[in-house]
Amino acid sequence: MSNLERRSFVQLALGAIASSCTQRTADTCNGGLNMSSPMLAAGLEGNAESPAIRIVWSQGTGRGADLPHSYFASVRVAFGVPVLIAALIDAVALTADREITVRFKNLDEFLAENASLQFMLGFADRQAFIDCDHPGGTDSYQLRVTLQFDGNTVTGAQFEETLDAGAI
């Protein structure tokens, strides 16, 4: 083998090694929604000292359809929710199949000055709950909840699911 052939072979081998180090795992976790058609089961429920909402939904789509009941049991107030808003939330829990209850502290003072309340619920990386893989760090999902009020009456609700993909 000549020096030129040897050098070419070494360059090819090094190129193959370098490309295998930078190949990324295909994302088999993040297709589809965790929840289809999230909505309020009713308006504000409970009493003034401990009002609550119940969010219900239909089965997710794509890989979201594979998520078990235990995935939703890990729901929490998402990181990044302003402290003043997070302080209004007393508890978040999965209370039935496809039903999350958000229990608030007394909202009277907040609603006297605000006609809407927006917060996010956080969900874990799907990798811990279904057989899938994705490149990079831990992913998280959020459900942005926006409630409109007239006094203590809920007059509207919007829901938006987002993915925060982990660093690659």
Backbone hydrogen bonds in HBPLUS format (Angstrom, degrees):
<---DONOR---> <-ACCEPTOR-->    atom                        ^
c    i                          cat <-CA-CA->   ^        H-A-AA   ^      H-
h    n   atom  resd res      DA  || num        DHA   H-A  angle D-A-AA Bond
n    s   type  num  typ     dist DA aas  dist angle  dist       angle   num
A0006-ARG N   A0002-SER O   2.86 MM   4  6.09 161.7  1.90 152.9 158.6     1
A0007-ARG N   A0003-ASN O   2.87 MM   4  5.97 160.2  1.91 146.9 152.4     2
A0008-SER N   A0004-LEU O   2.93 MM   4  6.09 158.1  1.98 145.3 151.4     3
A0009-PHE N   A0005-GLU O   2.89 MM   4  6.08 156.3  1.94 148.0 154.5     4
A0010-VAL N   A0006-ARG O   2.95 MM   4  6.19 160.2  1.99 150.6 155.6     5
A0011-GLN N   A0007-ARG O   2.95 MM   4  6.16 158.3  2.00 148.5 154.5     6
A0012-LEU N   A0008-SER O   2.96 MM   4  6.18 157.5  2.01 147.7 153.6     7
A0013-ALA N   A0009-PHE O   2.91 MM   4  6.14 161.3  1.95 150.0 155.4     8
A0014-LEU N   A0010-VAL O   2.87 MM   4  6.05 164.9  1.89 152.8 156.7     9
A0015-GLY N   A0011-GLN O   2.91 MM   4  6.00 153.4  1.98 143.0 150.9    10
A0016-ALA N   A0012-LEU O   2.92 MM   4  6.17 153.2  2.00 148.0 154.9    11
A0017-ILE N   A0013-ALA O   3.01 MM   4  6.27 159.1  2.05 149.6 155.1    12
A0018-ALA N   A0014-LEU O   2.92 MM   4  6.09 165.5  1.94 150.5 154.5    13
A0019-SER N   A0015-GLY O   2.95 MM   4  6.11 158.0  2.00 146.1 152.0    14
A0020-SER N   A0016-ALA O   3.05 MM   4  6.20 148.8  2.15 143.5 151.6    15
A0021-CYS N   A0017-ILE O   3.16 MM   4  6.41 138.9  2.34 143.3 153.9    16
A0021-CYS N   A0018-ALA O   3.23 MM   3  5.20 129.8  2.49  93.7 106.6    17
A0022-THR N   A0019-SER O   3.27 MM   3  5.23 134.6  2.49  93.5 105.1    18
A0028-THR N   A0133-ASP O   2.71 MM 105  5.37 171.3  1.71 171.6 174.8    19
A0063-ARG N   A0031-GLY O   2.85 MM  32  5.39 132.2  2.08 124.9 137.7    20
A0061-THR N   A0033-LEU O   3.00 MM  28  5.07 141.5  2.15 126.4 138.1    21
A0036-SER N   A0058-SER O   3.05 MM  22  4.90 174.3  2.05 137.2 135.3    22
A0058-SER N   A0036-SER O   2.81 MM  22  4.90 165.8  1.83 162.2 158.8    23
A0039-MET N   A0056-VAL O   2.90 MM  17  5.57 150.3  1.99 159.2 166.5    24
A0056-VAL N   A0039-MET O   2.87 MM  17  5.57 164.7  1.89 166.1 169.6    25
A0041-ALA N   A0054-ARG O   2.81 MM  13  5.49 161.7  1.84 155.7 158.6    26
A0045-GLU N   A0052-ALA O   2.75 MM   7  5.11 176.3  1.75 157.5 158.8    27
A0052-ALA N   A0045-GLU O   2.84 MM   7  5.11 147.0  1.95 136.7 142.0    28
A0050-SER N   A0047-ASN O   3.14 MM   3  5.45 138.8  2.32 104.9 115.8    29
A0104-PHE N   A0051-PRO O   2.75 MM  53  5.44 173.2  1.75 166.9 169.2    30
A0053-ILE N   A0102-VAL O   2.99 MM  49  5.41 151.3  2.07 142.8 151.3    31
A0102-VAL N   A0053-ILE O   2.93 MM  49  5.41 161.2  1.96 155.3 161.7    32
A0055-ILE N   A0100-ILE O   2.77 MM  45  5.18 166.8  1.79 159.2 160.6    33
A0100-ILE N   A0055-ILE O   2.88 MM  45  5.18 159.1  1.92 149.5 155.4    34
A0064-GLY N   A0061-THR O   2.81 MM   3  5.06 125.7  2.11 150.0 143.8    35
A0065-ALA N   A0062-GLY O   3.08 MM   3  5.64 153.9  2.15 112.2 119.2    36
A0066-ASP N   A0063-ARG O   3.05 MM   3  5.41 152.7  2.12 108.6 116.8    37
A0067-LEU N   A0064-GLY O   3.36 MM   3  5.52 165.3  2.39 105.5 109.8    38
A0071-TYR N   A0068-PRO O   3.01 MM   3  5.54 145.2  2.13 112.0 121.4    39
A0072-PHE N   A0069-HIS O   3.15 MM   3  5.69 124.4  2.48 110.7 121.7    40
A0074-SER N   A0071-TYR O   3.30 MM   3  5.77 158.6  2.35 106.7 112.9    41
A0075-VAL N   A0072-PHE O   3.24 MM   3  5.55 154.2  2.31 115.2 115.3    42
A0076-ARG N   A0122-GLY O   3.18 MM  46  5.20 141.5  2.34 138.4 146.3    43
A0122-GLY N   A0076-ARG O   2.65 MM  46  5.20 167.2  1.67 149.6 154.4    44
A0078-ALA N   A0120-MET O   2.87 MM  42  5.35 172.5  1.87 133.8 135.5    45
A0085-ILE N   A0082-PRO O   2.99 MM   3  5.38 126.7  2.29 107.5 121.2    46
A0086-ALA N   A0082-PRO O   2.86 MM   4  6.13 170.9  1.86 163.6 166.5    47
A0087-ALA N   A0083-VAL O   2.88 MM   4  5.95 147.5  1.99 147.0 155.1    48
A0088-LEU N   A0085-ILE O   2.93 MM   3  5.34 150.4  2.02 111.0 120.1    49
A0089-ILE N   A0086-ALA O   3.07 MM   3  5.43 152.8  2.15 109.0 117.1    50
A0105-LYS N   A0088-LEU O   2.74 MM  17  5.34 158.3  1.79 150.5 153.4    51
A0090-ASP N   A0103-ARG O   2.68 MM  13  5.42 143.4  1.81 137.9 149.5    52
A0091-ALA N   A0103-ARG O   3.09 MM  12  5.09 157.2  2.15 138.0 138.9    53
A0103-ARG N   A0091-ALA O   2.81 MM  12  5.09 161.4  1.84 151.4 157.1    54
A0093-ALA N   A0101-THR O   3.04 MM   8  5.49 155.5  2.10 149.3 157.0    55
A0101-THR N   A0093-ALA O   2.81 MM   8  5.49 160.7  1.84 168.3 168.6    56
A0095-THR N   A0099-GLU O   2.91 MM   4  5.78 146.7  2.03 143.5 154.2    57
A0099-GLU N   A0096-ALA O   3.10 MM   3  5.00 133.1  2.33 136.5 123.1    58
A0111-LEU N   A0107-LEU O   2.80 MM   4  5.92 172.1  1.81 171.5 173.6    59
A0112-ALA N   A0108-ASP O   2.98 MM   4  6.07 129.9  2.24 141.9 154.4    60
A0113-GLU N   A0110-PHE O   3.13 MM   3  5.65 150.0  2.23 109.0 117.3    61
A0114-ASN N   A0110-PHE O   2.98 MM   4  6.03 123.0  2.31 139.6 155.8    62
A0149-PHE N   A0115-ALA O   2.70 MM  34  5.06 163.3  1.73 153.0 151.1    63
A0117-LEU N   A0147-LEU O   2.85 MM  30  5.19 151.5  1.93 147.0 155.6    64
A0147-LEU N   A0117-LEU O   2.84 MM  30  5.19 170.1  1.85 153.2 156.3    65
A0119-PHE N   A0145-VAL O   3.00 MM  26  5.47 154.3  2.07 151.3 159.4    66
A0145-VAL N   A0119-PHE O   2.79 MM  26  5.47 176.3  1.79 171.7 173.0    67
A0121-LEU N   A0143-LEU O   2.93 MM  22  5.09 160.3  1.97 135.1 139.7    68
A0143-LEU N   A0121-LEU O   2.86 MM  22  5.09 152.2  1.93 142.9 151.4    69
A0123-PHE N   A0141-TYR O   2.79 MM  18  5.00 152.7  1.86 155.3 154.3    70
A0141-TYR N   A0123-PHE O   3.10 MM  18  5.00 168.3  2.11 134.5 138.3    71
A0129-PHE N   A0126-ARG O   2.79 MM   3  5.32 163.1  1.82 123.5 129.3    72
A0130-ILE N   A0126-ARG O   2.99 MM   4  6.08 148.6  2.09 164.7 172.0    73
A0137-GLY N   A0167-ALA O   2.66 MM  30  5.10 148.9  1.75 138.0 148.5    74
A0140-SER N   A0164-ASP O   3.02 MM  24  5.21 146.5  2.14 131.9 142.2    75
A0164-ASP N   A0140-SER O   2.75 MM  24  5.21 173.3  1.75 168.9 167.5    76
A0142-GLN N   A0162-THR O   2.92 MM  20  5.23 161.0  1.95 145.6 149.9    77
A0162-THR N   A0142-GLN O   2.85 MM  20  5.23 158.8  1.89 148.4 154.4    78
A0144-ARG N   A0160-GLU O   2.75 MM  16  5.05 166.9  1.76 155.3 150.8    79
A0160-GLU N   A0144-ARG O   3.00 MM  16  5.05 147.0  2.11 136.9 145.7    80
A0146-THR N   A0158-GLN O   2.95 MM  12  5.14 163.3  1.98 150.6 152.0    81
A0158-GLN N   A0146-THR O   2.88 MM  12  5.14 153.3  1.95 144.7 153.3    82
A0148-GLN N   A0156-GLY O   2.89 MM   8  4.93 168.0  1.90 137.4 138.7    83
A0155-THR N   A0148-GLN O   2.78 MM   7  5.46 158.7  1.83 133.5 140.8    84
A0150-ASP N   A0153-THR O   2.87 MM   3  5.27 151.8  1.95 148.8 158.2    85
A0153-THR N   A0150-ASP O   3.16 MM   3  5.27 161.5  2.20 118.3 122.5    86
